[in-house]
Amino acid sequence: MNQTAELNHRFASADFLNFEEKTDGFVVANLTTPFATASIALQGAHVMTYQPAGQPPLIWLSKFAKFAPGKSIRGGVPVCWPWFGAHATDAKLPGHGFARTVPWDLVDARMLPDQRVRLVFELEQSDATRAQWPHASTVKNTITIGQELEVELATTNLGASPFELGQALHTYFEVGDIRQTTISGLEDCEFIDKVAGGARKTQQGAVNFTQETDRVYFGTRGHCEIRDPALGRTIVITSTGSRSTVVWNPWTEKADKMGDFGPDGHLAMVCVENANAVDDVIQLAPGATHRMTAQYRSIKA
Ligand code: BG6
């Protein structure tokens, strides 16, 4: 039995879940609930789409995204783990860690009594992952599809010594027009401005977008709002277990160079990433579990 047939045999339910091979070796779970539809790639335990019933998609997926084993997907909810950005000491290791480009196991899939659907994934360890991350650990990604999209990333240290953990839920949100979009909830937070050579600054008022924006905010408070007048909605983000928030839009020139945004693709997205990065990396003690959670919902503006 191939992987898709096996997943369908073990987990599929005519009511809410089926699996398909989108491209060669690239398997996707399709979910339908009374509240929303969604799709999740087994590679990276990567939420690709999430669309609340009767609304535009909440999550942006590039029309030019590539779906291939070992390649990261432009859009959705990439899991950056076990480091964020460049590796601290080895530039040859992949940016944002390896979790988003390796297979994860689906360990549970069920409809909850309130009709939300929950899938639990665990990263498959291999010689290749152990070569990059020599720490005994598990990481689970629990994704719940309902009126909100909920994601929980739980990392457990199974070894005898502490390790350093960096991570992010690198979520791409769909917006009507980035040039009219603002983000509140980061007022007065210190941030690193990567576009200004890593200068440290303090956020004054809401964040708005007039050029490439690439920032890591610190001491963030677990509640952000993306105000989107063009789509007439506000996306509300609540989170726990992360003290940094990354805000990113590549703008025209960088998006063109990246090759998987398409013409003007950057106008329709913004990344707001709950993270533990730079100043906020986690020191995880032996036996301890760290949980980072994020909930996303939209309200009419
Ligand atoms: C953001 C980083 O989180 O991810 C940016 O702050 C980076 O610097 C962006 O360009 C996209 O990264 P990637 O590896 O998915 O192209």
Residues whose N, C-alpha, C, O or C-beta is under 5 A from the ligand:
A	BS01	BG6	G95 D214 V246 W248
